[in-house]
Amino acid sequence: MPGQGAGGYPGERLGRPEHGPGSVAAMGRRMLALLIDWLVCLVIAAGLFHDAQRWTIVIFAVEVYLLTALTGLTVGKRVLGIRVMRLDGRPVGFWWALVRTVLLLTVIPALMTDRDLRGLHDRAANTVVIRT
């Protein structure tokens, strides 16, 4: 199972609990949150610009960047009870949210996870996605 092995459960090395609030969010929950965010942005793009093909990615990038920087939550993450936070517990902030968002938009870094279920975008920004 991804995330398991010599280090125990995902997040153990980071001092996160194994289950419940504060534990590392499962990949399924993270992917579903991403899908919800994408669909929300698709609806906004189609409604505002009548051109979802060109504007969805722009709206998605802005939504993920601003909401992650300010709250650690996107619409999808809020719905599914997960959030992004820095490993030291501080808010993600504008700089690290930018780093994380740019890497997320390239897709591949988000799919390359370590045993704590942190993608390259999370490792670069020193963040983790946890359950709330």
N, C-alpha and C positions, 0 to 999 in steps of 0.2 A: 504494500500500500504506500503511495507517495507520502513523503513526510515522516515515515516511520523508519526505524532502524536503530543504529547505535545510540542515537540521541533520545530515544523514547518517543513521546508524542510530539506533534508539531507545536512549537512554541516553548517547549520545556527549556531549551538553551537560552531563551529570551526572558525567562522568568514569568511566562504566562501560565495561567491555570490550564488544566487538560480539558475541562468542560465548563459550560456556562459563560456568564459575562466576563469579558476580558480574555477569553480563549481565542486562539487563532481561528478565523472564519474558514470554513470548508470551501473548497474550490467550486462546488456546485452552487452554493449560495452566492459566491462572488460573481460567477458567470451569469447567474440569473439577474443579479443587480445590474450588471453591465448591459444585459439585454433590455431591462426595463428602462435604463437611462437612454439607450439607443432609440427605443420606440417612442419615448417622450420627445426626444429631439427630432425624430422623424415627423411626428405629428405637428410640432411647432414649425418646422421648416415648411411642411406642406401647407399649413394654415396661414403663415405669414408671407411666405415667398412664392407659394405655388410651384416650388422647384425643390423637392425634397432631395433629389440626387446631388445637387451641388451644395446645399446649405446644411444638411444633416451633420456632416463631419465638423463643420465650423461651429455650429451650435453645441454639438457634443463636446468639442474641445473646450469651449468657453465654460459650459456647465461644469464639466469635471474639474477644470482648473480652479475656477472661482469658488465653487462649493467645497472642494477639498482644502483649498488654502484657508478659507474662512471657518469652516465647521468640521471638516473631516468626513462630511456626509454628502452624498449625492442623493438624488431622488430615489434611485434604486436601492442604494445602501440604507437609506432611512426606512424604506418599506420592508426590507429584509432584516433589519436589526443588526447591521454591521457598520463599522466606521474605520477610517484610516487615521492612524496616529503615529507620531514619531516614537522611536524606541525609548526616548527619555521622558515620554509622557507629554511633551509640549505640543501645541498645535502645529500642523504641518507647515503653515506659512506660505507666503507667495513664491519664494525662491524654490523651495523643495517641491511644492505643488507643480511648478513649471517643469522642473526636471522630470518628475514622475509622470506628468501628463504627456510630455513630448515622447518619452519612452513608451508609454501605454499606447499612443497613437501608431507606433510602428509595429504593434501587435506581438512580434516574436519575443521581446524581453518579458512581457507579461506571462508568456507561456513557459518560460524557462524558470522553473521554481526550484528552490532548495528544500531541504527536509523540514523547514519551518513554514513551507508553503508561501515563501516570499519570492516574487518574481524579480527579475533584474531591475525593474523600475522601482520596486520597493527597496531593494538593497542599495540602489544608487541614491535614493532619497532618505535612507535610514528610517523607513516606515514599516508598519505592519498593519494588516487588516484584521480587526478583532470583532467579536460578537459584543453587542451592547446589552 
